[in-house]
């Protein structure tokens, strides 16, 4: 895959994450830089899973999660999900 293809794929994944986030949690959306960081550390499916779980948590909390809490929770979901997948594979 060429560098141009990688950049294009990365921007498409970022756009997908941000679009889903805005649909599920319209009160606040992470920066494109934050999405890029997540996508550098985790695959697209893991990030999408975390966005959905974050939206569920936000609903349970009646939309009262702060931007910092939303970001940290999503990151924790990603890290925990990857750890569980690695434990299953071991």
BABANU-509414 format. One record per residue: z, x, y of N, C-alpha, C, O in turn; residue number from 1; residue in one letter. Coordinates in Angstrom, 3 decimals. Layout:
N
<r n_c3="Z" n_c1="X" n_c2="Y" ca_c3="Z" ca_c1="X" ca_c2="Y" c_c3="Z" c_c1="X" c_c2="Y" o_c3="Z" o_c1="X" o_c2="Y" drengu="NUM" drenmi="A"/>
...
REM end
This chain:
90
<r n_c3="0.000" n_c1="0.847" n_c2="-1.173" ca_c3="0.000" ca_c1="0.000" ca_c2="0.000" c_c3="0.000" c_c1="0.896" c_c2="1.241" o_c3="0.772" o_c1="1.851" o_c2="1.320" drengu="1" drenmi="X"/>
<r n_c3="-0.850" n_c1="0.591" n_c2="2.187" ca_c3="-0.933" ca_c1="1.390" ca_c2="3.405" c_c3="0.208" c_c1="1.046" c_c2="4.350" o_c3="0.887" o_c1="0.033" o_c2="4.186" drengu="2" drenmi="X"/>
<r n_c3="0.401" n_c1="1.895" n_c2="5.326" ca_c3="1.447" ca_c1="1.661" ca_c2="6.323" c_c3="1.191" c_c1="0.363" c_c2="7.080" o_c3="2.127" o_c1="-0.384" o_c2="7.364" drengu="3" drenmi="X"/>
<r n_c3="-0.054" n_c1="0.095" n_c2="7.403" ca_c3="-0.395" ca_c1="-1.134" ca_c2="8.121" c_c3="-0.045" c_c1="-2.354" c_c2="7.271" o_c3="0.485" o_c1="-3.337" o_c2="7.786" drengu="4" drenmi="X"/>
<r n_c3="-0.336" n_c1="-2.295" n_c2="5.989" ca_c3="-0.002" ca_c1="-3.403" ca_c2="5.095" c_c3="1.513" c_c1="-3.592" c_c2="5.009" o_c3="2.001" o_c1="-4.722" o_c2="4.978" drengu="5" drenmi="X"/>
<r n_c3="2.249" n_c1="-2.487" n_c2="4.969" ca_c3="3.704" ca_c1="-2.569" ca_c2="4.899" c_c3="4.281" c_c1="-3.216" c_c2="6.158" o_c3="5.188" o_c1="-4.045" o_c2="6.079" drengu="6" drenmi="X"/>
<r n_c3="3.752" n_c1="-2.835" n_c2="7.307" ca_c3="4.223" ca_c1="-3.409" ca_c2="8.563" c_c3="3.918" c_c1="-4.896" c_c2="8.605" o_c3="4.758" o_c1="-5.702" o_c2="9.007" drengu="7" drenmi="X"/>
<r n_c3="2.700" n_c1="-5.256" n_c2="8.184" ca_c3="2.314" ca_c1="-6.666" ca_c2="8.188" c_c3="3.201" c_c1="-7.474" c_c2="7.251" o_c3="3.673" o_c1="-8.554" o_c2="7.609" drengu="8" drenmi="X"/>
<r n_c3="3.425" n_c1="-6.953" n_c2="6.058" ca_c3="4.275" ca_c1="-7.660" ca_c2="5.097" c_c3="5.693" c_c1="-7.788" c_c2="5.634" o_c3="6.320" o_c1="-8.838" o_c2="5.489" drengu="9" drenmi="X"/>
<r n_c3="6.204" n_c1="-6.726" n_c2="6.256" ca_c3="7.558" ca_c1="-6.763" ca_c2="6.813" c_c3="7.685" c_c1="-7.787" c_c2="7.923" o_c3="8.686" o_c1="-8.499" o_c2="8.004" drengu="10" drenmi="X"/>
<r n_c3="6.676" n_c1="-7.865" n_c2="8.778" ca_c3="6.750" ca_c1="-8.835" ca_c2="9.879" c_c3="6.621" c_c1="-10.263" c_c2="9.356" o_c3="7.220" o_c1="-11.182" o_c2="9.915" drengu="11" drenmi="X"/>
<r n_c3="5.846" n_c1="-10.457" n_c2="8.292" ca_c3="5.740" ca_c1="-11.788" ca_c2="7.688" c_c3="7.058" c_c1="-12.197" c_c2="7.046" o_c3="7.474" o_c1="-13.350" o_c2="7.156" drengu="12" drenmi="X"/>
<r n_c3="7.715" n_c1="-11.253" n_c2="6.375" ca_c3="9.013" ca_c1="-11.559" ca_c2="5.775" c_c3="10.039" c_c1="-11.859" c_c2="6.854" o_c3="10.818" o_c1="-12.802" o_c2="6.720" drengu="13" drenmi="X"/>
<r n_c3="10.050" n_c1="-11.071" n_c2="7.919" ca_c3="10.972" ca_c1="-11.318" ca_c2="9.027" c_c3="10.741" c_c1="-12.705" c_c2="9.601" o_c3="11.691" o_c1="-13.450" o_c2="9.841" drengu="14" drenmi="X"/>
<r n_c3="9.487" n_c1="-13.051" n_c2="9.820" ca_c3="9.153" ca_c1="-14.367" ca_c2="10.368" c_c3="9.640" c_c1="-15.475" c_c2="9.431" o_c3="10.134" o_c1="-16.505" o_c2="9.890" drengu="15" drenmi="X"/>
<r n_c3="9.501" n_c1="-15.267" n_c2="8.134" ca_c3="9.973" ca_c1="-16.251" ca_c2="7.162" c_c3="11.474" c_c1="-16.436" c_c2="7.206" o_c3="11.970" o_c1="-17.561" o_c2="7.148" drengu="16" drenmi="X"/>
<r n_c3="12.198" n_c1="-15.330" n_c2="7.308" ca_c3="13.661" ca_c1="-15.397" ca_c2="7.384" c_c3="14.088" c_c1="-16.121" c_c2="8.656" o_c3="14.940" o_c1="-17.008" o_c2="8.615" drengu="17" drenmi="X"/>
<r n_c3="13.502" n_c1="-15.745" n_c2="9.773" ca_c3="13.878" ca_c1="-16.360" ca_c2="11.054" c_c3="13.523" c_c1="-17.840" c_c2="11.099" o_c3="14.282" o_c1="-18.644" o_c2="11.641" drengu="18" drenmi="X"/>
<r n_c3="12.377" n_c1="-18.204" n_c2="10.534" ca_c3="11.977" ca_c1="-19.616" ca_c2="10.511" c_c3="12.946" c_c1="-20.437" c_c2="9.677" o_c3="13.388" o_c1="-21.505" o_c2="10.101" drengu="19" drenmi="X"/>
<r n_c3="13.277" n_c1="-19.939" n_c2="8.490" ca_c3="14.224" ca_c1="-20.655" ca_c2="7.631" c_c3="15.576" c_c1="-20.775" c_c2="8.322" o_c3="16.190" o_c1="-21.843" o_c2="8.320" drengu="20" drenmi="X"/>
<r n_c3="16.036" n_c1="-19.674" n_c2="8.912" ca_c3="17.330" ca_c1="-19.694" ca_c2="9.599" c_c3="17.331" c_c1="-20.756" c_c2="10.693" o_c3="18.273" o_c1="-21.544" o_c2="10.790" drengu="21" drenmi="X"/>
<r n_c3="16.288" n_c1="-20.785" n_c2="11.515" ca_c3="16.218" ca_c1="-21.750" ca_c2="12.616" c_c3="16.192" c_c1="-23.185" c_c2="12.112" o_c3="16.716" o_c1="-24.086" o_c2="12.767" drengu="22" drenmi="X"/>
<r n_c3="15.588" n_c1="-23.398" n_c2="10.957" ca_c3="15.567" ca_c1="-24.743" ca_c2="10.378" c_c3="16.944" c_c1="-25.149" c_c2="9.865" o_c3="17.355" o_c1="-26.298" o_c2="10.029" drengu="23" drenmi="X"/>
<r n_c3="17.650" n_c1="-24.220" n_c2="9.249" ca_c3="18.933" ca_c1="-24.540" ca_c2="8.620" c_c3="20.124" c_c1="-24.399" c_c2="9.564" o_c3="21.102" o_c1="-25.136" o_c2="9.443" drengu="24" drenmi="X"/>
<r n_c3="20.044" n_c1="-23.457" n_c2="10.501" ca_c3="21.162" ca_c1="-23.188" ca_c2="11.412" c_c3="20.593" c_c1="-23.075" c_c2="12.830" o_c3="20.486" o_c1="-21.974" o_c2="13.369" drengu="25" drenmi="X"/>
<r n_c3="20.232" n_c1="-24.201" n_c2="13.427" ca_c3="19.562" ca_c1="-24.144" ca_c2="14.733" c_c3="20.461" c_c1="-23.727" c_c2="15.898" o_c3="19.963" o_c1="-23.414" o_c2="16.979" drengu="26" drenmi="X"/>
<r n_c3="21.766" n_c1="-23.720" n_c2="15.692" ca_c3="22.685" ca_c1="-23.386" ca_c2="16.795" c_c3="22.528" c_c1="-21.951" c_c2="17.275" o_c3="22.731" o_c1="-21.662" o_c2="18.454" drengu="27" drenmi="X"/>
<r n_c3="22.172" n_c1="-21.062" n_c2="16.376" ca_c3="22.070" ca_c1="-19.639" ca_c2="16.707" c_c3="21.184" c_c1="-18.969" c_c2="15.675" o_c3="21.149" o_c1="-19.383" o_c2="14.516" drengu="28" drenmi="X"/>
<r n_c3="20.470" n_c1="-17.938" n_c2="16.090" ca_c3="19.589" ca_c1="-17.218" ca_c2="15.173" c_c3="19.791" c_c1="-15.713" c_c2="15.350" o_c3="19.919" o_c1="-15.241" o_c2="16.480" drengu="29" drenmi="X"/>
<r n_c3="19.820" n_c1="-14.951" n_c2="14.249" ca_c3="19.981" ca_c1="-13.501" ca_c2="14.387" c_c3="18.750" c_c1="-12.871" c_c2="15.042" o_c3="17.669" o_c1="-13.458" o_c2="15.069" drengu="30" drenmi="X"/>
<r n_c3="18.942" n_c1="-11.690" n_c2="15.555" ca_c3="17.837" ca_c1="-10.977" ca_c2="16.196" c_c3="16.839" c_c1="-10.491" c_c2="15.147" o_c3="17.193" o_c1="-10.324" o_c2="13.979" drengu="31" drenmi="X"/>
<r n_c3="15.607" n_c1="-10.266" n_c2="15.559" ca_c3="14.629" ca_c1="-9.676" ca_c2="14.636" c_c3="15.105" c_c1="-8.334" c_c2="14.086" o_c3="14.815" o_c1="-7.993" o_c2="12.940" drengu="32" drenmi="X"/>
<r n_c3="15.831" n_c1="-7.576" n_c2="14.898" ca_c3="16.358" ca_c1="-6.289" ca_c2="14.443" c_c3="17.337" c_c1="-6.479" c_c2="13.289" o_c3="17.323" o_c1="-5.712" o_c2="12.326" drengu="33" drenmi="X"/>
<r n_c3="18.194" n_c1="-7.511" n_c2="13.386" ca_c3="19.144" ca_c1="-7.789" ca_c2="12.301" c_c3="18.392" c_c1="-8.163" c_c2="11.029" o_c3="18.749" o_c1="-7.715" o_c2="9.939" drengu="34" drenmi="X"/>
<r n_c3="17.358" n_c1="-8.980" n_c2="11.164" ca_c3="16.560" ca_c1="-9.355" ca_c2="9.995" c_c3="15.895" c_c1="-8.137" c_c2="9.371" o_c3="15.853" o_c1="-8.001" o_c2="8.148" drengu="35" drenmi="X"/>
<r n_c3="15.380" n_c1="-7.258" n_c2="10.211" ca_c3="14.757" ca_c1="-6.030" ca_c2="9.700" c_c3="15.767" c_c1="-5.200" c_c2="8.915" o_c3="15.441" o_c1="-4.656" o_c2="7.859" drengu="36" drenmi="X"/>
<r n_c3="16.981" n_c1="-5.103" n_c2="9.425" ca_c3="18.031" ca_c1="-4.353" ca_c2="8.733" c_c3="18.314" c_c1="-4.971" c_c2="7.370" o_c3="18.396" o_c1="-4.257" o_c2="6.371" drengu="37" drenmi="X"/>
<r n_c3="18.464" n_c1="-6.290" n_c2="7.322" ca_c3="18.696" ca_c1="-6.957" ca_c2="6.037" c_c3="17.547" c_c1="-6.693" c_c2="5.075" o_c3="17.768" o_c1="-6.407" o_c2="3.898" drengu="38" drenmi="X"/>
<r n_c3="16.313" n_c1="-6.791" n_c2="5.578" ca_c3="15.143" ca_c1="-6.619" ca_c2="4.706" c_c3="14.942" c_c1="-5.165" c_c2="4.280" o_c3="14.284" o_c1="-4.907" o_c2="3.272" drengu="39" drenmi="X"/>
<r n_c3="15.492" n_c1="-4.226" n_c2="5.019" ca_c3="15.451" ca_c1="-2.828" ca_c2="4.597" c_c3="16.431" c_c1="-2.588" c_c2="3.451" o_c3="16.180" o_c1="-1.771" o_c2="2.564" drengu="40" drenmi="X"/>
<r n_c3="17.530" n_c1="-3.298" n_c2="3.483" ca_c3="18.590" ca_c1="-3.091" ca_c2="2.486" c_c3="18.453" c_c1="-3.975" c_c2="1.256" o_c3="18.931" o_c1="-3.623" o_c2="0.177" drengu="41" drenmi="X"/>
<r n_c3="17.798" n_c1="-5.125" n_c2="1.415" ca_c3="17.713" ca_c1="-6.098" ca_c2="0.330" c_c3="16.297" c_c1="-6.645" c_c2="0.225" o_c3="15.525" o_c1="-6.589" o_c2="1.182" drengu="42" drenmi="X"/>
<r n_c3="15.966" n_c1="-7.170" n_c2="-0.941" ca_c3="14.637" ca_c1="-7.777" ca_c2="-1.078" c_c3="14.613" c_c1="-9.156" c_c2="-0.416" o_c3="15.654" o_c1="-9.732" o_c2="-0.099" drengu="43" drenmi="X"/>
<r n_c3="13.416" n_c1="-9.659" n_c2="-0.221" ca_c3="13.202" ca_c1="-10.907" ca_c2="0.497" c_c3="13.964" c_c1="-12.067" c_c2="-0.157" o_c3="14.593" o_c1="-12.862" o_c2="0.542" drengu="44" drenmi="X"/>
<r n_c3="13.913" n_c1="-12.169" n_c2="-1.469" ca_c3="14.578" ca_c1="-13.268" ca_c2="-2.179" c_c3="16.091" c_c1="-13.250" c_c2="-1.953" o_c3="16.708" o_c1="-14.305" o_c2="-1.806" drengu="45" drenmi="X"/>
<r n_c3="16.682" n_c1="-12.070" n_c2="-1.924" ca_c3="18.121" ca_c1="-11.955" ca_c2="-1.685" c_c3="18.481" c_c1="-12.413" c_c2="-0.278" o_c3="19.481" o_c1="-13.103" o_c2="-0.081" drengu="46" drenmi="X"/>
<r n_c3="17.669" n_c1="-12.029" n_c2="0.697" ca_c3="17.929" ca_c1="-12.429" ca_c2="2.081" c_c3="17.809" c_c1="-13.950" c_c2="2.225" o_c3="18.635" o_c1="-14.579" o_c2="2.886" drengu="47" drenmi="X"/>
<r n_c3="16.793" n_c1="-14.533" n_c2="1.612" ca_c3="16.608" ca_c1="-15.988" ca_c2="1.668" c_c3="17.796" c_c1="-16.698" c_c2="1.014" o_c3="18.304" o_c1="-17.683" o_c2="1.550" drengu="48" drenmi="X"/>
<r n_c3="18.233" n_c1="-16.201" n_c2="-0.133" ca_c3="19.406" ca_c1="-16.771" ca_c2="-0.803" c_c3="20.618" c_c1="-16.749" c_c2="0.135" o_c3="21.353" o_c1="-17.732" o_c2="0.230" drengu="49" drenmi="X"/>
<r n_c3="20.817" n_c1="-15.632" n_c2="0.818" ca_c3="21.962" ca_c1="-15.499" ca_c2="1.715" c_c3="21.864" c_c1="-16.449" c_c2="2.912" o_c3="22.874" o_c1="-16.999" o_c2="3.350" drengu="50" drenmi="X"/>
<r n_c3="20.675" n_c1="-16.640" n_c2="3.431" ca_c3="20.499" ca_c1="-17.575" ca_c2="4.553" c_c3="20.881" c_c1="-18.982" c_c2="4.106" o_c3="21.569" o_c1="-19.702" o_c2="4.830" drengu="51" drenmi="X"/>
<r n_c3="20.437" n_c1="-19.372" n_c2="2.919" ca_c3="20.773" ca_c1="-20.712" ca_c2="2.414" c_c3="22.278" c_c1="-20.868" c_c2="2.190" o_c3="22.855" o_c1="-21.904" o_c2="2.520" drengu="52" drenmi="X"/>
<r n_c3="22.906" n_c1="-19.842" n_c2="1.631" ca_c3="24.351" ca_c1="-19.905" ca_c2="1.400" c_c3="25.117" c_c1="-19.925" c_c2="2.724" o_c3="26.144" o_c1="-20.593" o_c2="2.839" drengu="53" drenmi="X"/>
<r n_c3="24.627" n_c1="-19.208" n_c2="3.702" ca_c3="25.255" ca_c1="-19.202" ca_c2="5.022" c_c3="25.148" c_c1="-20.585" c_c2="5.666" o_c3="26.095" o_c1="-21.060" o_c2="6.291" drengu="54" drenmi="X"/>
<r n_c3="24.009" n_c1="-21.216" n_c2="5.510" ca_c3="23.828" ca_c1="-22.568" ca_c2="6.044" c_c3="24.789" c_c1="-23.547" c_c2="5.373" o_c3="25.359" o_c1="-24.416" o_c2="6.033" drengu="55" drenmi="X"/>
<r n_c3="24.968" n_c1="-23.404" n_c2="4.054" ca_c3="25.919" ca_c1="-24.274" ca_c2="3.350" c_c3="27.339" c_c1="-24.083" c_c2="3.881" o_c3="28.057" o_c1="-25.054" o_c2="4.120" drengu="56" drenmi="X"/>
<r n_c3="27.732" n_c1="-22.833" n_c2="4.062" ca_c3="29.067" ca_c1="-22.532" ca_c2="4.595" c_c3="29.221" c_c1="-23.098" c_c2="6.001" o_c3="30.261" o_c1="-23.666" o_c2="6.334" drengu="57" drenmi="X"/>
<r n_c3="28.193" n_c1="-22.945" n_c2="6.822" ca_c3="28.239" ca_c1="-23.465" ca_c2="8.190" c_c3="28.397" c_c1="-24.985" c_c2="8.190" o_c3="29.123" o_c1="-25.531" o_c2="9.022" drengu="58" drenmi="X"/>
<r n_c3="27.728" n_c1="-25.669" n_c2="7.270" ca_c3="27.892" ca_c1="-27.121" ca_c2="7.157" c_c3="29.316" c_c1="-27.490" c_c2="6.757" o_c3="29.904" o_c1="-28.420" o_c2="7.310" drengu="59" drenmi="X"/>
<r n_c3="29.869" n_c1="-26.751" n_c2="5.788" ca_c3="31.250" ca_c1="-27.012" ca_c2="5.364" c_c3="32.226" c_c1="-26.823" c_c2="6.517" o_c3="33.260" o_c1="-27.487" o_c2="6.590" drengu="60" drenmi="X"/>
<r n_c3="31.880" n_c1="-25.905" n_c2="7.418" ca_c3="32.748" ca_c1="-25.635" ca_c2="8.567" c_c3="32.334" c_c1="-26.450" c_c2="9.793" o_c3="32.772" o_c1="-26.179" o_c2="10.912" drengu="61" drenmi="X"/>
<r n_c3="31.486" n_c1="-27.448" n_c2="9.563" ca_c3="31.051" ca_c1="-28.376" ca_c2="10.618" c_c3="30.408" c_c1="-27.660" c_c2="11.809" o_c3="30.606" o_c1="-28.042" o_c2="12.963" drengu="62" drenmi="X"/>
<r n_c3="29.627" n_c1="-26.605" n_c2="11.501" ca_c3="28.894" ca_c1="-25.896" ca_c2="12.542" c_c3="29.745" c_c1="-25.049" c_c2="13.464" o_c3="29.300" o_c1="-24.688" o_c2="14.554" drengu="63" drenmi="X"/>
<r n_c3="30.956" n_c1="-24.724" n_c2="13.051" ca_c3="31.891" ca_c1="-23.999" ca_c2="13.917" c_c3="31.896" c_c1="-22.491" c_c2="13.701" o_c3="32.725" o_c1="-21.792" o_c2="14.283" drengu="64" drenmi="X"/>
<r n_c3="30.978" n_c1="-21.972" n_c2="12.870" ca_c3="30.931" ca_c1="-20.526" ca_c2="12.664" c_c3="30.365" c_c1="-19.858" c_c2="13.918" o_c3="29.393" o_c1="-20.338" o_c2="14.501" drengu="65" drenmi="X"/>
<r n_c3="30.973" n_c1="-18.763" n_c2="14.320" ca_c3="30.479" ca_c1="-18.005" ca_c2="15.470" c_c3="29.269" c_c1="-17.176" c_c2="15.031" o_c3="29.067" o_c1="-16.970" o_c2="13.835" drengu="66" drenmi="X"/>
<r n_c3="28.466" n_c1="-16.702" n_c2="15.979" ca_c3="27.345" ca_c1="-15.832" ca_c2="15.611" c_c3="27.785" c_c1="-14.618" c_c2="14.795" o_c3="27.115" o_c1="-14.238" o_c2="13.835" drengu="67" drenmi="X"/>
<r n_c3="28.908" n_c1="-14.012" n_c2="15.174" ca_c3="29.408" ca_c1="-12.864" ca_c2="14.425" c_c3="29.770" c_c1="-13.266" c_c2="12.997" o_c3="29.454" o_c1="-12.549" o_c2="12.048" drengu="68" drenmi="X"/>
<r n_c3="30.432" n_c1="-14.411" n_c2="12.846" ca_c3="30.822" ca_c1="-14.889" ca_c2="11.522" c_c3="29.585" c_c1="-15.190" c_c2="10.672" o_c3="29.547" o_c1="-14.845" o_c2="9.491" drengu="69" drenmi="X"/>
<r n_c3="28.583" n_c1="-15.826" n_c2="11.264" ca_c3="27.337" ca_c1="-16.123" ca_c2="10.540" c_c3="26.677" c_c1="-14.842" c_c2="10.037" o_c3="26.255" o_c1="-14.764" o_c2="8.884" drengu="70" drenmi="X"/>
<r n_c3="26.593" n_c1="-13.851" n_c2="10.903" ca_c3="25.957" ca_c1="-12.581" ca_c2="10.533" c_c3="26.741" c_c1="-11.872" c_c2="9.435" o_c3="26.167" o_c1="-11.409" o_c2="8.450" drengu="71" drenmi="X"/>
<r n_c3="28.030" n_c1="-11.793" n_c2="9.611" ca_c3="28.868" ca_c1="-11.102" ca_c2="8.615" c_c3="28.866" c_c1="-11.833" c_c2="7.277" o_c3="28.808" o_c1="-11.206" o_c2="6.219" drengu="72" drenmi="X"/>
<r n_c3="28.929" n_c1="-13.153" n_c2="7.329" ca_c3="28.923" ca_c1="-13.920" ca_c2="6.084" c_c3="27.611" c_c1="-13.716" c_c2="5.338" o_c3="27.615" o_c1="-13.484" o_c2="4.129" drengu="73" drenmi="X"/>
<r n_c3="26.488" n_c1="-13.801" n_c2="6.050" ca_c3="25.187" ca_c1="-13.594" ca_c2="5.405" c_c3="25.113" c_c1="-12.205" c_c2="4.779" o_c3="24.639" o_c1="-12.060" o_c2="3.652" drengu="74" drenmi="X"/>
<r n_c3="25.574" n_c1="-11.193" n_c2="5.491" ca_c3="25.559" ca_c1="-9.830" ca_c2="4.957" c_c3="26.426" c_c1="-9.721" c_c2="3.708" o_c3="26.040" o_c1="-9.078" o_c2="2.731" drengu="75" drenmi="X"/>
<r n_c3="27.591" n_c1="-10.348" n_c2="3.744" ca_c3="28.502" ca_c1="-10.307" ca_c2="2.588" c_c3="27.878" c_c1="-11.003" c_c2="1.385" o_c3="28.005" o_c1="-10.523" o_c2="0.259" drengu="76" drenmi="X"/>
<r n_c3="27.206" n_c1="-12.129" n_c2="1.612" ca_c3="26.538" ca_c1="-12.829" ca_c2="0.512" c_c3="25.482" c_c1="-11.916" c_c2="-0.116" o_c3="25.385" o_c1="-11.832" o_c2="-1.340" drengu="77" drenmi="X"/>
<r n_c3="24.699" n_c1="-11.241" n_c2="0.708" ca_c3="23.668" ca_c1="-10.343" ca_c2="0.175" c_c3="24.284" c_c1="-9.225" c_c2="-0.665" o_c3="23.834" o_c1="-8.949" o_c2="-1.777" drengu="78" drenmi="X"/>
<r n_c3="25.317" n_c1="-8.590" n_c2="-0.120" ca_c3="25.947" ca_c1="-7.479" ca_c2="-0.838" c_c3="26.589" c_c1="-7.936" c_c2="-2.151" o_c3="26.473" o_c1="-7.263" o_c2="-3.175" drengu="79" drenmi="X"/>
<r n_c3="27.259" n_c1="-9.078" n_c2="-2.109" ca_c3="27.905" ca_c1="-9.611" ca_c2="-3.313" c_c3="26.868" c_c1="-9.998" c_c2="-4.360" o_c3="27.051" o_c1="-9.733" o_c2="-5.548" drengu="80" drenmi="X"/>
<r n_c3="25.782" n_c1="-10.622" n_c2="-3.921" ca_c3="24.719" ca_c1="-11.037" ca_c2="-4.829" c_c3="24.116" c_c1="-9.823" c_c2="-5.551" o_c3="23.908" o_c1="-9.849" o_c2="-6.764" drengu="81" drenmi="X"/>
<r n_c3="23.843" n_c1="-8.773" n_c2="-4.793" ca_c3="23.267" ca_c1="-7.560" ca_c2="-5.385" c_c3="24.256" c_c1="-6.923" c_c2="-6.355" o_c3="23.862" o_c1="-6.488" o_c2="-7.436" drengu="82" drenmi="X"/>
<r n_c3="25.531" n_c1="-6.863" n_c2="-5.987" ca_c3="26.548" ca_c1="-6.297" ca_c2="-6.877" c_c3="26.610" c_c1="-7.067" c_c2="-8.196" o_c3="26.692" o_c1="-6.464" o_c2="-9.266" drengu="83" drenmi="X"/>
<r n_c3="26.570" n_c1="-8.390" n_c2="-8.121" ca_c3="26.603" ca_c1="-9.215" ca_c2="-9.342" c_c3="25.377" c_c1="-8.974" c_c2="-10.201" o_c3="25.478" o_c1="-8.897" o_c2="-11.425" drengu="84" drenmi="X"/>
<r n_c3="24.223" n_c1="-8.855" n_c2="-9.566" ca_c3="22.986" ca_c1="-8.601" ca_c2="-10.319" c_c3="23.055" c_c1="-7.247" c_c2="-11.015" o_c3="22.608" o_c1="-7.103" o_c2="-12.153" drengu="85" drenmi="X"/>
<r n_c3="23.612" n_c1="-6.260" n_c2="-10.331" ca_c3="23.750" ca_c1="-4.925" ca_c2="-10.926" c_c3="24.741" c_c1="-4.917" c_c2="-12.082" o_c3="24.538" o_c1="-4.198" o_c2="-13.061" drengu="86" drenmi="X"/>
<r n_c3="25.807" n_c1="-5.704" n_c2="-11.985" ca_c3="26.780" ca_c1="-5.797" ca_c2="-13.066" c_c3="26.182" c_c1="-6.457" c_c2="-14.296" o_c3="26.470" o_c1="-6.053" o_c2="-15.423" drengu="87" drenmi="X"/>
<r n_c3="25.351" n_c1="-7.470" n_c2="-14.085" ca_c3="24.686" ca_c1="-8.137" ca_c2="-15.204" c_c3="23.723" c_c1="-7.193" c_c2="-15.921" o_c3="23.578" o_c1="-7.240" o_c2="-17.142" drengu="88" drenmi="X"/>
<r n_c3="23.072" n_c1="-6.337" n_c2="-15.137" ca_c3="22.075" ca_c1="-5.426" ca_c2="-15.704" c_c3="22.728" c_c1="-4.277" c_c2="-16.470" o_c3="22.107" o_c1="-3.680" o_c2="-17.349" drengu="89" drenmi="X"/>
<r n_c3="23.970" n_c1="-3.972" n_c2="-16.139" ca_c3="24.654" ca_c1="-2.834" ca_c2="-16.764" c_c3="25.124" c_c1="-3.150" c_c2="-18.167" o_c3="25.717" o_c1="-2.297" o_c2="-18.827" drengu="90" drenmi="X"/>
REM end
